[in-house]
Amino acid sequence: MRSVRLLAVLLVLISLLVPTAAFAAKKYQVTGIVVEIGDKVIVVEKKDGEKWEIDRTPDTKIEGDLKKGAKVTIHYTMSASEIEVKK
C-alpha cells in the first residue's frame, strides 16, 4: 500500500514538472573573442570573422575577468520584442 502511494506522489510531481520544461526558453551559446564591452552590450568576434552583438543586463552573470581580447562563451536565449503580421 505504501509503494502505491509513493508511486502516485511521484506521478503527480512528474506531471507538474513536464509543462515547465516544455515552455522553457531554448538556450544557445556563441564563443569568440571580446572586441567591445559596454554596460548594456558585448560584441564578440567568432573564428570566421563574424561579429555578434549581444545585449546584457545588470543581472548577467559573469565568471572571470571580462575584458577586450578575452575568449568567452556566451549563453543566451532568444525572445521576440515585437511581431508584425503582414497582409
trRosetta pair geometry for C-beta under 8 A, 3 or more apart (Angstrom, degrees):
i j d omega theta_ij theta_ji phi_ij phi_ji
1 4 5.8 -53 -153 31 34 113
1 5 6.7 32 151 -16 65 105
2 5 5.8 -56 -152 37 34 111
2 6 6.3 35 151 -20 67 107
3 6 5.5 -51 -144 38 35 115
3 7 6.2 39 154 -21 66 104
4 7 5.7 -52 -149 36 30 113
4 8 6.5 33 151 -21 62 105
5 8 5.7 -52 -150 34 32 113
5 9 6.5 32 152 -18 64 104
6 9 5.8 -54 -150 36 31 111
6 10 6.4 32 152 -18 65 107
7 10 5.7 -54 -147 37 32 112
7 11 6.4 33 154 -20 65 105
8 11 5.8 -53 -148 34 30 112
8 12 6.6 31 153 -18 63 104
9 12 5.8 -54 -151 35 32 111
9 13 6.4 31 153 -17 65 107
10 13 5.7 -56 -147 38 32 111
10 14 6.2 32 156 -18 66 107
11 14 5.8 -54 -144 37 30 111
11 15 6.3 30 156 -19 64 108
12 15 5.8 -57 -148 37 29 111
12 16 6.6 29 153 -20 63 106
13 16 5.8 -57 -153 33 32 111
13 17 6.6 25 154 -16 65 108
14 17 5.8 -61 -150 37 33 109
14 18 6.6 44 155 -35 67 101
15 18 6.0 -39 -145 15 33 117
16 19 7.4 -59 -169 29 32 99
16 20 7.5 24 146 -10 61 113
17 20 5.7 -64 -159 39 44 115
17 21 6.2 37 153 -17 78 109
18 21 6.0 -61 -149 39 31 107
18 22 6.2 31 157 -23 67 110
19 22 5.5 -56 -144 35 34 114
19 23 6.4 10 165 -2 68 111
20 23 6.6 -74 -149 45 24 94
20 24 6.6 44 153 -49 63 98
21 24 5.7 -34 -148 -1 34 120
25 77 4.1 48 134 -159 133 141
25 78 7.5 -177 -173 51 113 50
25 79 6.7 -48 -122 -69 139 98
26 77 6.7 140 75 -135 47 87
26 78 7.5 -11 68 33 93 92
27 75 6.0 1 -177 -175 113 99
27 76 7.3 149 -155 79 68 26
27 77 5.7 -54 -102 -80 58 84
28 75 7.4 160 84 -155 41 53
28 76 5.7 -29 67 69 89 76
28 77 7.0 138 17 -100 83 34
28 78 7.0 34 6 -24 129 97
29 73 5.6 12 -179 178 120 98
29 74 6.4 164 -152 82 66 46
29 75 4.9 -27 -95 -98 94 62
29 76 7.2 139 -96 19 41 71
30 44 6.4 153 120 75 113 137
30 46 6.8 -81 -175 -80 102 109
30 52 5.4 -19 144 49 164 170
30 54 7.5 177 45 -49 133 140
30 73 7.3 172 85 -152 34 57
30 74 5.3 -10 57 55 84 98
30 76 7.4 -9 8 18 98 116
31 44 7.7 -124 161 155 20 147
31 46 7.3 86 83 -121 56 81
31 71 7.2 22 -179 178 92 90
31 72 7.0 -165 -141 98 59 43
31 73 4.5 -22 -95 -99 89 79
31 74 7.7 178 -82 16 39 66
32 44 3.5 125 77 155 117 108
32 45 5.1 -177 174 76 125 32
32 46 4.4 -80 -90 -81 121 46
32 47 7.3 -134 -111 -27 81 55
32 52 6.7 144 18 28 151 110
32 71 7.4 -137 129 -143 19 66
32 72 7.0 -17 65 58 54 75
33 44 6.3 146 66 -158 31 78
33 45 5.2 -24 59 57 89 90
33 69 6.4 -19 -172 -147 105 30
33 70 7.2 157 -151 79 62 31
33 71 5.7 -39 -94 -94 67 63
33 72 7.8 116 -122 17 21 77
34 37 6.1 15 180 -55 124 101
34 42 6.5 -56 -130 -172 100 103
34 43 7.3 102 -159 78 58 56
34 44 5.7 -44 -92 -99 46 78
34 66 6.9 133 -82 -170 165 76
34 67 6.8 150 81 103 145 28
34 68 5.4 -133 109 -122 100 36
34 69 6.4 -36 64 24 88 24
34 70 5.0 18 15 52 122 80
34 71 7.9 -142 -6 -80 80 16
34 72 5.7 55 -49 2 100 123
35 43 5.1 -60 66 105 91 103
35 44 6.7 140 8 -123 85 23
35 45 5.0 62 -31 -21 128 108
35 51 6.6 -61 40 -127 144 114
35 68 6.6 44 -143 -142 22 91
36 41 7.4 0 114 112 106 101
36 42 7.1 167 92 -158 65 41
36 43 3.9 28 48 37 102 118
36 68 7.2 23 -82 -102 26 102
37 41 7.9 178 -156 95 31 60
37 42 5.5 2 -115 -115 67 80
37 43 7.7 -128 -62 27 39 72
37 66 6.5 134 -119 143 146 104
37 67 7.1 -84 -9 -132 152 31
37 68 6.5 -126 -3 -60 106 74
38 41 4.5 23 52 52 116 82
38 42 7.2 -154 33 -70 67 44
40 55 6.1 -25 163 -149 80 79
40 56 6.3 178 -168 61 31 66
40 57 7.4 22 -132 -92 71 44
41 53 5.8 -4 -171 -174 121 93
41 54 6.9 148 -154 77 68 39
41 55 5.8 -45 -97 -107 72 46
41 56 6.4 160 -96 17 18 86
42 53 7.7 167 84 -151 37 50
42 54 5.6 -20 62 63 84 90
42 56 5.6 45 -9 -18 101 131
42 66 7.7 -70 -115 -174 136 128
42 72 7.9 -48 157 78 142 158
42 74 7.0 175 86 -92 133 143
43 51 5.7 7 -177 -178 105 107
43 52 6.9 167 -152 83 56 45
43 53 4.9 -18 -100 -99 87 73
43 54 7.7 161 -89 18 37 68
44 51 7.2 167 86 -151 36 61
44 52 5.3 -11 60 57 85 96
44 54 7.4 0 10 7 101 113
44 72 6.3 -117 -102 61 135 105
44 74 6.6 -165 -7 -9 147 127
45 49 6.6 -20 -173 -148 105 32
45 50 7.2 157 -153 80 61 36
45 51 5.1 -31 -97 -96 75 75
45 52 7.8 174 -87 17 27 71
46 49 7.1 -36 73 32 73 19
46 50 4.8 -1 40 60 115 88
46 51 7.7 -157 8 -81 76 26
46 52 6.8 64 -32 -13 101 108
52 74 7.9 -157 105 48 133 140
54 74 5.8 143 56 150 166 158
54 76 5.9 -119 -153 -75 133 155
56 60 4.2 -31 -165 -29 100 161
57 60 5.4 136 54 -29 60 90
62 66 5.2 -59 -164 -29 134 133
64 70 7.5 160 126 -170 123 145
65 70 6.9 -170 96 -92 75 147
66 70 6.3 -134 -140 50 40 155
66 72 7.1 37 -122 -87 87 140
67 70 5.3 102 58 -24 64 117
80 83 5.6 20 169 -55 143 96
